[in-house]
Structure formats: structure tokens, C-alpha cells
């Protein structure tokens, strides 16, 4: 699926791109190039939209739905973690009492630095 096709089939955003990456630890990982995606329970950005973090710009390359059960270590690496288990424990620490169910869906937002 091309980015254009993804853009035309996505539902309306549920939040703004300014809320996509907000935790200081996550911002640092993005700025270091260690975090290239974030998963949210809603859609925060459109493909091609620009996210600004501490004066640096990042473009949203892909937006799609994924189930928690489909997560693999490579996806955890996108988030800046070594493994799915590390990512899972981090998320659950931010959201006490949240269940981690394989069928739960999240919106994946993949991004990259804007080339000068």
C-alpha cells in the first residue's frame, strides 16, 4: 500500500500531532534516532505531516493499525526498546491496570527526520 492510499483510507484524526511524542524520555530517543515509530490508541497524524521536537523536524511516513499480538521485536526496536516484553512492561508502567490483550489494536505512526 502506498502512502497516498493510506492517506485516503484513514479515518479522521483523534488527536493532534503535537501530542504524538510528549514524554521527555521518548523525545530524547527520537532525537537520538533510536525511536522511529510510536503506537497510540488513536490516530494523531496524517502521512506527510511534520512533527517538531526541540527544533528538529520529523515527517510521518506511514500510519496504520496493528494488533498488540502482531508486535515483534523489530516493532519494539522502532519504539526504542530491545524486545516486545521490554516495550510491554514500559507501556503497562505508564498505564496501570491496562490490559495487554493480543486482539487490542493501536495506531502505528512511523516517522523519519526531514532531510535538509
C-alpha angles and dihedrals in degrees: 000000000000124000089251091056091047091051094051095049100045122107120235117293116264095204140009128271090244087072095048097093114015110139111100092229091053093046089053091051091051092049090050091051092244096112117055100159141033130200121215136174089241139033111270103170146028124232107270094025117133124234118200119208120176092331095314123111127222126185123217106238102178138011121189145139123262133176120233088237090061093057115119131182090265088061091049087051089056086057092050097258132118096227144006089254091056090048092047093051091049093051093046090051089056092046109038112201094018112138118230103216122174092226095052112112129219133184113245117211113191117192142173137193115279108249114237 
